[in-house]
Amino acid sequence: MYCSRFMTPDGAGFVYATGHGVTKVVIPDLSRRQGAPDSVSLPEFEPSALSVSAAQMLERYFQGERVELNHIPVVLDGLTLFRQNVLLATRNLLYGEICSYGQLALACGSPHAARAIGGALAVNPVPIIVPCHRVTGSDGRLTGYSAPGGEETKRVLLVMEGINFTGAQVVTNQLVMHRVLGR
């Protein structure tokens, strides 16, 4: 196992990887918006070229740069095939794009499985690289996020990517999935 640290405006995050891909991303709680602590110790793993590269890209992302992360290899071992397929389909959402759980269910070939899609996203071990924060309710509501800070962290990430909100909902005309569905 390898590990590298990246900094966000709200603290340190960590990328864990094997020789085959990124296995876990830990992001700080973005909901507090308190700024980064002065020092954060690195877990006791050596860095690898992959973990360093992924950490550098995540740091650029958190600095507000439009960075596409869907080419970074990930390892989703331990998840069911359905969950792996959901997470891999989610990787097709690019920076600043959002879709609904129902649209993602349709893209995965399970049009009636929106709740199961939510369950798969809830166990995403590599947030941001697998951009589960880009999936909303069909009406644009933020309906959960398993990273620290929950829905408020999800909102911070979406706003950072240029997604507009009306109150607590994203503007639904921003929902896209045509490219993922091949239309």
ChimeraX attribute file (.defattr): number of C-alpha atoms within 10 A of each C-alpha:
attribute: neighborCount
match mode: 1-to-1
recipient: residues
	/A:1	14
	/A:2	20
	/A:3	25
	/A:4	25
	/A:5	23
	/A:6	22
	/A:7	21
	/A:8	19
	/A:9	15
	/A:10	18
	/A:11	19
	/A:12	21
	/A:13	20
	/A:14	22
	/A:15	25
	/A:16	26
	/A:17	26
	/A:18	17
	/A:19	14
	/A:20	10
	/A:21	16
	/A:22	24
	/A:23	22
	/A:24	20
	/A:25	25
	/A:26	18
	/A:27	23
	/A:28	19
	/A:29	18
	/A:30	23
	/A:31	17
	/A:32	12
	/A:33	12
	/A:34	11
	/A:35	11
	/A:36	14
	/A:37	11
	/A:38	7
	/A:39	8
	/A:40	12
	/A:41	7
	/A:42	15
	/A:43	12
	/A:44	10
	/A:45	12
	/A:46	12
	/A:47	20
	/A:48	17
	/A:49	13
	/A:50	22
	/A:51	28
	/A:52	20
	/A:53	15
	/A:54	26
	/A:55	23
	/A:56	17
	/A:57	20
	/A:58	27
	/A:59	20
	/A:60	16
	/A:61	20
	/A:62	19
	/A:63	13
	/A:64	13
	/A:65	14
	/A:66	15
	/A:67	14
	/A:68	16
	/A:69	18
	/A:70	18
	/A:71	8
	/A:72	15
	/A:73	16
	/A:74	19
	/A:75	17
	/A:76	20
	/A:77	9
	/A:78	8
	/A:79	15
	/A:80	11
	/A:81	11
	/A:82	14
	/A:83	21
	/A:84	18
	/A:85	17
	/A:86	26
	/A:87	27
	/A:88	17
	/A:89	18
	/A:90	25
	/A:91	20
	/A:92	16
	/A:93	23
	/A:94	17
	/A:95	21
	/A:96	18
	/A:97	18
	/A:98	26
	/A:99	24
	/A:100	24
	/A:101	24
	/A:102	21
	/A:103	26
	/A:104	26
	/A:105	20
	/A:106	17
	/A:107	19
	/A:108	20
	/A:109	13
	/A:110	16
	/A:111	14
	/A:112	12
	/A:113	16
	/A:114	19
	/A:115	12
	/A:116	16
	/A:117	25
	/A:118	24
	/A:119	13
	/A:120	19
	/A:121	25
	/A:122	16
	/A:123	16
	/A:124	25
	/A:125	21
	/A:126	22
	/A:127	20
	/A:128	21
	/A:129	24
	/A:130	24
	/A:131	25
	/A:132	27
	/A:133	26
	/A:134	26
	/A:135	29
	/A:136	26
	/A:137	20
	/A:138	16
	/A:139	13
	/A:140	21
	/A:141	19
	/A:142	21
	/A:143	16
	/A:144	19
	/A:145	23
	/A:146	17
	/A:147	23
	/A:148	16
	/A:149	18
	/A:150	17
	/A:151	19
	/A:152	18
	/A:153	23
	/A:154	25
	/A:155	24
	/A:156	16
	/A:157	22
	/A:158	21
	/A:159	14
	/A:160	18
	/A:161	19
	/A:162	11
	/A:163	19
	/A:164	17
	/A:165	16
	/A:166	10
	/A:167	8
	/A:168	10
	/A:169	16
	/A:170	22
	/A:171	15
	/A:172	19
	/A:173	10
	/A:174	15
	/A:175	22
	/A:176	16
	/A:177	19
	/A:178	11
	/A:179	10
	/A:180	19
	/A:181	15
	/A:182	7
	/A:183	6
